[in-house]
Amino acid sequence: MKEQSKEKLTGSIVRQRMEELAPPALAESWDNVGWQVGGDTVEVRAILVSLDVDQEVVEEAARHRATLIVAHHPILFRGLKRIDPTTYQGGMLRRLLCEDISVFAAHTNLDAVRGGVNDALAEVLGLVPTHPLQAVRGAPEGWGFGAVCEMDSVTTEEMVRRVVQALGVAQPRVTRGRGATPQHQRVALLGGSGASMIDDALRAGCTLYITGEVKYHEAQDAARAGLTLIEAGHFHSERPVLRRLVDWLAPLGVPIVESTQVTSPFEADWKEGVG
């Protein structure tokens, strides 16, 4: 793709570039991907990429003079009936509009593609995906949610060490499967919330599942089924994709900045920072 630096970059060009990476048709039916604030006609002078959009991220975008935030998580999931600037969300939307900053989101469509969230997570952990945990109907072969990775052998302790070093997690939560082997040759992973694919990991013959987070009872069920879990945290398990987004958008010819904001609500993540 030719760089666009010699002419005005519009939102439509950025949207087309993002849809080439993460086609919106792959998004889950409940999801809200694409433009959240702004649209195809906006002028894009610099881009900030971030997992989330909160008031600190908006401030960061303003400092970098970014007129577009490309985010993983949408800021609008339900139809708005009122914007109250005295609320957190209303104040943030007001700031975005006043600063002339647009927002574009690629969420479950970025989860489902090759080169997306799960490939980025696998790469930093030194794993090589062979196929998805759950295929997406109508998508190219090898695309889907999560990933199954095969290797000669790796211990739970070694994978915990990789999670700590590669993702900057102080203390991943580990749930050891009942009667599980200490050596793993088939590992499942899913960035973000992974409880819904525990059964997929078991059906795939995995003995270790690395994900962002699962709930209490789902972790119990996984352990009883013999599946060991490593929870790296939602924020940390998805953050590796930001570097891929920076690289993907670089040919557009405007400054592309990776957010340094820790948008996780958990205090342990604030203390660790993003490393």
Residue pairs with C-beta under 8 A, 6 or more apart in sequence:
1 17
1 251
2 251
3 251
3 252
3 253
4 13
4 251
4 252
4 253
4 254
5 253
5 254
6 253
8 43
9 43
9 44
9 45
9 252
9 253
9 254
10 40
10 41
10 42
10 43
10 44
11 35
11 38
11 39
11 40
11 41
11 42
11 43
11 44
11 68
11 102
11 104
12 40
12 41
13 44
13 252
14 44
14 47
14 68
14 70
14 104
14 249
14 252
15 34
15 35
15 40
15 104
17 248
17 249
17 251
17 252
18 70
18 104
18 106
18 249
21 106
21 110
21 113
21 115
21 116
21 248
22 33
22 106
22 109
22 110
22 112
22 113
22 116
23 109
23 113
24 33
24 34
24 109
25 109
25 138
26 108
26 109
26 112
26 113
26 136
26 139
26 143
27 33
27 107
27 108
27 109
27 112
28 108
30 77
31 74
31 107
31 108
31 109
32 74
32 76
32 77
32 105
32 107
33 74
33 105
33 106
33 107
33 108
33 109
34 104
34 105
35 102
35 103
35 104
36 53
36 71
36 74
36 75
36 76
36 103
36 104
36 105
37 75
37 93
37 96
37 97
37 101
37 102
37 103
38 68
38 101
38 102
38 103
38 104
39 102
42 67
42 68
42 102
43 67
44 67
44 68
44 102
44 252
44 254
45 65
45 66
45 67
45 254
46 64
46 65
46 66
46 67
46 68
46 254
46 255
46 256
46 257
47 66
47 68
47 69
47 70
47 249
47 252
47 254
47 255
47 256
47 257
48 57
48 60
48 61
48 64
48 66
48 68
48 69
48 70
48 257
48 258
48 259
49 69
49 70
49 71
49 242
49 245
49 246
49 249
49 256
49 257
49 258
49 259
50 57
50 60
50 69
50 70
50 71
50 72
50 242
50 259
50 261
50 263
51 71
51 72
51 73
51 235
51 238
51 239
51 242
51 259
51 263
52 71
52 72
52 73
52 263
53 69
53 71
53 73
53 75
53 92
53 103
54 92
54 261
54 263
55 88
55 91
55 92
55 95
56 261
56 263
57 69
57 71
57 259
57 261
57 263
58 69
58 92
58 95
58 96
58 99
58 101
60 259
60 260
60 261
61 69
61 99
61 101
62 99
62 101
64 255
64 257
66 101
66 255
66 257
67 100
67 101
67 102
68 101
68 102
68 103
68 104
69 101
69 102
69 103
69 104
70 104
70 105
70 106
70 245
70 249
71 103
71 104
71 105
71 106
72 105
72 106
72 107
72 110
72 117
72 238
72 241
72 242
73 105
73 107
74 105
74 107
75 89
75 92
75 93
75 103
75 105
83 90
83 93
83 94
84 90
85 91
85 93
85 94
95 101
96 102
96 103
108 145
110 116
110 117
110 241
111 117
111 118
111 145
111 191
111 192
112 132
112 136
112 139
112 143
112 144
112 145
113 139
113 143
114 140
114 142
114 143
115 244
116 241
116 244
117 191
117 192
117 238
117 240
117 241
118 129
118 132
118 145
118 146
118 147
118 189
118 190
118 191
119 129
119 147
119 244
120 191
120 240
120 241
120 243
120 244
121 147
121 189
121 191
121 210
121 237
121 238
121 240
121 241
122 128
122 129
122 147
122 149
122 189
123 240
124 166
124 167
124 240
125 159
125 162
125 163
125 166
125 167
125 189
125 210
126 162
126 166
127 147
127 149
127 151
127 187
127 189
128 149
128 150
128 151
129 147
129 148
129 149
130 147
130 148
130 149
130 150
131 142
131 144
131 147
131 148
132 142
132 143
132 144
132 145
132 146
132 147
132 148
133 144
133 145
133 146
133 147
133 148
133 188
133 190
133 197
133 200
133 201
133 204
134 144
134 145
134 146
134 197
134 200
135 143
135 144
136 143
136 144
136 145
145 190
145 197
146 188
146 189
146 190
146 194
146 197
146 200
146 201
147 188
147 189
147 190
148 186
148 187
148 188
148 201
148 204
148 206
149 186
149 187
149 188
149 189
150 185
150 186
150 187
151 184
151 185
151 187
152 185
153 183
153 184
153 185
154 183
154 184
154 185
154 187
154 208
155 182
155 183
155 184
156 174
156 176
156 182
156 184
156 208
156 228
156 230
159 184
159 187
159 208
159 210
159 230
160 172
160 174
160 230
163 169
163 172
163 210
163 230
163 232
164 170
164 171
164 172
166 240
167 232
167 233
167 236
167 237
167 239
167 240
168 236
168 272
168 273
168 274
168 275
169 232
169 233
169 236
169 272
170 268
170 271
170 272
171 268
172 230
172 231
172 232
172 233
173 229
173 230
173 231
174 228
174 229
174 230
174 231
175 219
175 222
175 223
175 228
175 229
175 231
176 223
176 228
177 207
177 222
177 223
177 225
177 226
177 227
177 228
177 229
178 223
178 224
178 225
178 226
179 226
180 207
180 226
180 227
180 228
181 207
184 206
184 207
184 208
184 228
185 207
186 204
186 205
186 206
186 207
186 208
187 206
187 207
187 208
187 209
187 210
188 197
188 200
188 201
188 204
188 206
188 208
188 209
188 210
189 209
189 210
189 211
190 197
190 209
190 210
190 211
190 212
190 237
191 211
191 212
191 237
191 238
191 240
191 241
192 211
192 212
192 213
192 234
192 237
192 238
193 211
193 212
193 213
193 214
193 234
194 209
194 211
194 212
194 213
194 214
195 211
195 213
195 214
195 215
195 218
197 211
198 209
198 214
198 218
198 221
198 222
198 225
198 227
201 209
201 227
202 222
202 225
202 226
202 227
206 227
207 226
207 227
207 228
208 227
208 228
208 229
208 230
209 222
209 227
209 228
209 229
209 230
210 229
210 230
210 232
210 237
211 229
211 230
211 231
211 232
211 237
212 231
212 232
212 233
212 234
212 235
212 236
212 237
212 238
213 231
213 233
213 234
214 222
214 229
214 231
219 229
222 229
223 229
233 264
233 266
233 269
234 264
235 262
235 263
235 264
235 266
235 269
236 264
236 269
239 274
242 258
242 259
243 258
245 258
246 256
246 257
246 258
249 256
250 256
260 274
262 269
262 270
262 272
262 273
262 274
264 270
